[in-house]
Amino acid sequence: MASFEFKNENEIKIFILHILRNLPRPVTFNELNDMIRQDELVNYVDFAENLAQLVEKGNVRCFHRVGDDPDDCPYYEITERGKYVADTLKSEIAGYIRTRSLKSALRYLSFKESGTTLSVKKEGLEDGRYMMTFVIRGRQDTPMELKLTVDNEYQADKMEFHFRENPETIYRSVLSLFAGDAGFLFG
């Protein structure tokens, strides 16, 4: 659902450094790949090539943890040099992209650590409407599974976008509505 994709190598590198700069812990290649690519701003090839260059230039450190299988995905973290570059050049990326992408990356880590996954199913109905199923699933349970019928595909796509962007807010809002605590809607 991205309105554009980074093509400039310097922007891609700054973007990768910005995400790494703001993460609470080192991450694996797969985790970083998922975080960087989830908003569809960078394609896989550009991500992998630019990450390798950042490691080569000393902006990102790649390492194995003690006791890890050397064949496992290594971990990545930003170096002091990379922090300086990220802090100096972050304004090269629009503020709303930095904010949105960082929020998505942190949500990804939070969901991964808690075992939470999101899914959306969009099913076309005979009358032209769509049945939407929104699911938040944890390791042990399914805190939310909600089915809605919407009038058209545009509405369905917008709902999916907003669910993926703000699942926590939607979940809390549904709970509040059903609990009769909907004052935030009318206040």
C-alpha positions as CSV (number, residue, x, y, z in Angstrom):
1,M,0.0,0.0,0.0
2,A,3.0,2.3,-0.2
3,S,2.5,5.4,-2.4
4,F,6.2,5.2,-3.5
5,E,9.3,3.1,-3.1
6,F,12.8,4.3,-2.3
7,K,15.0,3.9,-5.4
8,N,18.0,6.1,-4.3
9,E,20.7,4.0,-2.6
10,N,21.5,6.8,-0.1
11,E,17.9,7.1,0.9
12,I,17.7,3.3,1.4
13,K,20.8,3.3,3.5
14,I,19.6,6.2,5.6
15,F,16.2,4.5,6.0
16,I,17.9,1.2,7.2
17,L,20.1,3.1,9.6
18,H,17.1,5.1,11.0
19,I,15.2,1.9,11.8
20,L,18.3,0.2,13.4
21,R,19.0,3.4,15.3
22,N,15.6,3.2,17.0
23,L,15.3,-0.5,17.8
24,P,15.7,-1.7,21.4
25,R,17.9,-4.7,20.5
26,P,20.0,-6.3,17.7
27,V,17.9,-8.1,15.1
28,T,18.3,-11.0,12.7
29,F,18.5,-10.5,9.0
30,N,15.0,-11.9,8.6
31,E,13.6,-9.6,11.3
32,L,15.3,-6.5,9.8
33,N,14.1,-7.6,6.3
34,D,10.5,-7.9,7.5
35,M,10.6,-4.6,9.3
36,I,12.2,-2.7,6.4
37,R,10.0,-4.2,3.7
38,Q,6.6,-4.4,5.5
39,D,5.6,-0.9,4.4
40,E,6.7,-1.7,0.8
41,L,9.2,1.2,0.7
42,V,12.2,-0.9,-0.3
43,N,12.4,-4.1,-2.4
44,Y,14.3,-7.1,-1.2
45,V,17.3,-6.8,-3.6
46,D,17.8,-3.1,-2.7
47,F,17.5,-3.9,1.0
48,A,20.0,-6.8,0.9
49,E,22.5,-4.9,-1.3
50,N,22.4,-1.7,0.8
51,L,22.6,-3.6,4.1
52,A,25.7,-5.4,2.9
53,Q,27.3,-2.1,1.9
54,L,26.4,-0.6,5.4
55,V,28.2,-3.5,7.0
56,E,31.2,-3.2,4.7
57,K,31.5,0.6,5.5
58,G,31.3,0.0,9.2
59,N,27.8,1.6,9.8
60,V,26.2,-1.7,10.8
61,R,27.8,-4.5,12.7
62,C,26.9,-8.1,11.8
63,F,27.6,-10.7,14.5
64,H,26.7,-14.1,15.9
65,R,25.8,-14.5,19.5
66,V,27.8,-16.9,21.7
67,G,26.6,-20.4,21.3
68,D,24.6,-19.7,18.1
69,D,24.9,-22.0,15.2
70,P,27.2,-20.2,12.7
71,D,24.7,-21.2,9.9
72,D,21.9,-19.3,11.6
73,C,21.0,-15.8,10.6
74,P,23.5,-13.4,12.1
75,Y,22.4,-10.4,14.2
76,Y,22.7,-6.8,13.1
77,E,23.1,-3.6,15.1
78,I,24.0,0.0,14.3
79,T,27.5,1.1,15.1
80,E,28.5,4.5,16.6
81,R,29.5,5.6,13.1
82,G,26.1,4.5,11.8
83,K,24.3,6.4,14.6
84,Y,26.1,9.5,13.6
85,V,25.1,9.1,10.0
86,A,21.5,8.3,10.9
87,D,21.2,11.3,13.2
88,T,22.9,13.6,10.7
89,L,20.9,12.6,7.6
90,K,17.5,11.5,9.0
91,S,15.9,14.7,7.6
92,E,16.6,13.3,4.1
93,I,13.6,11.1,4.7
94,A,10.2,12.7,5.1
95,G,9.0,12.8,8.7
96,Y,5.8,11.0,8.2
97,I,7.7,8.1,6.5
98,R,10.2,7.9,9.4
99,T,7.4,8.0,12.0
100,R,5.1,5.5,10.2
101,S,7.9,3.1,9.4
102,L,9.4,3.1,12.9
103,K,6.0,2.5,14.4
104,S,5.5,-0.5,12.1
105,A,9.0,-1.8,12.9
106,L,8.4,-1.5,16.7
107,R,5.0,-3.1,16.3
108,Y,6.6,-6.0,14.4
109,L,9.1,-6.6,17.2
110,S,6.4,-6.4,19.8
111,F,4.1,-8.8,18.0
112,K,7.0,-11.2,17.2
113,E,8.1,-11.3,20.9
114,S,4.5,-11.8,22.1
115,G,3.7,-14.3,19.3
116,T,0.9,-12.1,18.0
117,T,0.0,-12.3,14.3
118,L,-2.6,-10.3,12.2
119,S,-4.6,-11.7,9.3
120,V,-7.2,-10.2,7.1
121,K,-9.5,-12.1,4.7
122,K,-11.4,-10.3,2.0
123,E,-14.1,-12.4,0.4
124,G,-16.2,-11.0,-2.5
125,L,-20.0,-11.6,-2.2
126,E,-22.5,-12.2,-5.0
127,D,-24.1,-8.8,-4.5
128,G,-20.8,-6.9,-5.0
129,R,-20.2,-6.4,-1.3
130,Y,-17.3,-7.9,0.6
131,M,-17.1,-10.0,3.8
132,M,-14.0,-8.9,5.8
133,T,-12.5,-11.1,8.6
134,F,-10.0,-9.4,10.9
135,V,-8.0,-11.6,13.2
136,I,-5.5,-10.9,16.0
137,R,-4.0,-14.2,17.1
138,G,-1.7,-14.8,20.0
139,R,0.4,-17.8,21.0
140,Q,-2.3,-19.2,23.3
141,D,-5.5,-17.5,22.1
142,T,-7.3,-15.3,19.6
143,P,-8.1,-12.0,21.3
144,M,-10.1,-10.8,18.3
145,E,-11.8,-12.2,15.3
146,L,-14.3,-9.8,13.7
147,K,-16.4,-10.2,10.6
148,L,-17.9,-7.3,8.8
149,T,-19.8,-6.9,5.5
150,V,-18.8,-3.7,3.6
151,D,-20.4,-2.1,0.6
152,N,-17.4,-2.2,-1.9
153,E,-13.8,-3.1,-2.5
154,Y,-12.6,0.4,-1.8
155,Q,-14.0,0.3,1.7
156,A,-12.6,-3.2,2.2
157,D,-9.1,-2.1,1.1
158,K,-9.2,1.0,3.4
159,M,-10.3,-1.1,6.3
160,E,-7.6,-3.6,5.8
161,F,-5.0,-0.8,5.5
162,H,-6.2,0.8,8.8
163,F,-6.3,-2.5,10.6
164,R,-2.7,-3.3,9.6
165,E,-1.6,0.2,10.5
166,N,-3.3,0.4,13.9
167,P,-4.3,-3.0,15.2
168,E,-3.9,-2.1,18.8
169,T,-6.1,1.0,18.5
170,I,-8.8,-0.9,16.6
171,Y,-8.7,-3.7,19.2
172,R,-9.0,-1.3,22.2
173,S,-11.8,0.6,20.4
174,V,-13.8,-2.6,19.8
175,L,-13.4,-3.6,23.4
176,S,-14.4,-0.1,24.6
177,L,-17.5,-0.1,22.3
178,F,-18.7,-3.5,23.5
179,A,-18.0,-2.6,27.1
180,G,-20.2,0.5,26.8
181,D,-17.2,2.8,27.3
182,A,-17.5,4.7,24.0
183,G,-17.2,8.2,25.4
184,F,-14.0,8.8,23.4
185,L,-16.2,8.7,20.3
186,F,-18.6,11.4,21.4
187,G,-16.4,13.6,23.7
